[in-house]
Structures are given as C-alpha cells and as structure tokens.
Amino acid sequence: MTITNADNITRTFFTGFIRLHILHHAGEAPLFGLDMIRELARHGYELSPGTLYPILHGLERDGYLVSHKEVVDGKARKLYVLTKAGQKALVRSTKKVRELMNEISTD
C-alpha cells in the first residue's frame, strides 16, 4: 500500500477522533482491544492491532486509561477503563469538538 500525503493528513486527524472514541467507550464500560477494533470498524475506521494497541498503551501511559487483566469467556483479556484524568480530557475535548463543528457546519 502506498501512503500519500493525503493519507497522512487523514491519519493525523483520525487518530485524534479514534482516541476520543476510545475514551468515550472506556467510560461506558471496560473495553478490550479486539472489541474496540470492531467498534471502530462500525464507524469506518480500519485499524489493525498493531495500530490500536500503541494508542491504548499511550493513553494508559498518559494516565487517561488504566488496565487490568481479567478472564472473559474463558480468555485472558486486558481490559481498559477510563480514569478521572481521562474523563476530564474527554469532557474538555468533546466541548472543543462541538465548538469546532458548530463553527465549520454549514447546515
């Protein structure tokens, strides 16, 4: 696959949307990587584990998520949950996204 400059620009913006999407879902219920890949695919994002897991690890490293291991349906899963810092970041970011959408929308 050849990555064009347009692809890089799209990827730059979409990774922010993906992070917000992850924080949103982690605030609703604990999530694990494969489920998040499926959820993001429903919204048109095609992510491989090699793309998603570094994002999850970065969000955890930055204090927005915390993980723990749990057995789910007989399988060991690393579940991610939103932290208080993650909730604050989600609220602030959502406000900024709404401001931007209101500004650029031409309904």
Order of alpha helices (4+ residues) and beta strands (2+ residues): alpha-alpha-alpha-beta-beta-alpha
